[in-house]
Amino acid sequence: MQSPAWHCAVRPLHHLCLAVSLLGTGLALAAEAQPAQEAAAGVGRRAPAPLTGPQVYRQVCIACHAPPGVGGAPPLGSAEAWAPRIAQGVDTLISHALTGFTGKTGVMPRKGERPDLSDAEISSAVRYMVEQAGQ
């Protein structure tokens, strides 16, 4: 069996090598822990970049708005299904997506059941879907 890389072949130096190896491991663990501690304290933490409309659609909206549409949701790309909704105004659509809405043809859950998304991300997704309807 081959000795591990930290093991020294010269016996008197064995303990020194082992100590240096363990010290190095301890330093590495401390270095790994520091960013986690800083993040917990909010130091040096950047907010993640907001998701784009297409990203929100692919991660959330697709569940109901993928063709042919589920539960009355207008499918992506269907000008016919989106036209009556777009006629209400994009601001109304965004409001429905943000706060939730129950209509004649179905239900739009508040933020698509993703309250962690920002209003801007939801707005971008609605605008993306309207654009895809050719409106």
N, C-alpha and C positions, 0 to 999 in steps of 0.2 A: 504494500500500500504506500502510495506517495504521500509525503508530508504536505500539509496545507501551505499556501503561499506565505503566510505570516511566520511559519515555523523556521527557526534558524538552525542550520546544520551544526554550528559550533555551540557545544553544550553551555559554556559559561554565559553566552549571550542569549541563551534561550529565554530566560526570564525577562530580560530587557526587551527582546523582540515581542514576547507575549504582552508585556505591559504597553508597549507602543501600539501594538495591534488593538488592544482593548481601549486604549486612550483614543485612538483614531476612530473606533466604532462609536465611542461615547460622543466624540466631537461631531461625527456625522449625524448621530441621532439628535443632538442638540441643534445642529444646523437645520435639520428637517423640521424640528418642532418650532423653531423661531417663526417661520412664515405662518404657521397655524395659529400661534399665539398672537401674532400681529393681526391676523385676519379676524380673530375673535375680538380683539380690542378695536378693530376698525382702522388700524394703522396701515397705510400703503395699499388699501383695498380700492379697486376701481369697480364701478358698476359695470356689469356686462353690457356689451353693445346691444341696443334695442334690436329686436327681430324685425325683419322687413315684412311687408304684406305677404309676399309669396311664402316666406318661411312660416309665418303664423298659419297661413292656409294649409301648408303641408303638415304642420304639427298638430293643428287643432280642427280647423274648419272642415277639412277634408272628410272627417267622420260623417258629417251630414250633407255637405254640399258637393261631394263627388257625384258625378252623373250616375244614376238618374236623380239623385236627391233623396233624402230620407225624411219622413215625417213632415212633408210639405216644404222642406228647405229647397230653395231654388238652386239647381245645380250650376256649377261653374261653367261658364261659356254659353248658357242658354239665354239668349236675348228675350225670348218669349216669356220665360218664367220670371226673369228679372224686371221686365218692363213695368208692370204695375207697382212694383216696389220702388223702382227708381223714380217713378212719377211722383212719389211722396217726397222725394228729395234725399240727397245723400246724407244730409245732417240727421234726418229722421232715421234712416237706416243705421247710422252710426249710434244714435241714441238707443235704438232697439237692441243693437248688439252689446252696448255697454251695460244697459240696465235690465235687459230681458224684455220679452214681448210675447204675448199670446194673441194670435190672430185667427182668422177663419180657417186657414190651411195648416196651421201648426204652431209650434212653440220655438222661440229663439231663447235659449238659456242665457242668463247674464254672463257676458264675456265667454260664451261657449264653454261654461263650467271651468274656466281657467282664470280665477281671480288674481293669480300671480302676474298676469300680463298687464302691461300698462295700457292706459286709455289710448295713447298714441299707437301702440302696437295693434290694438283692436281696430282702430280707425284705419291704419294702413292696410289691414287685411280686408276690411269692407271695401275700401277704395280699389284694391286689387281685384276683388271679385266683380265689382261694377265695371271696371275696365275690361275684364275678360268677357263680359256680356256684350261688349261692343258699344257701350253707351258712353 
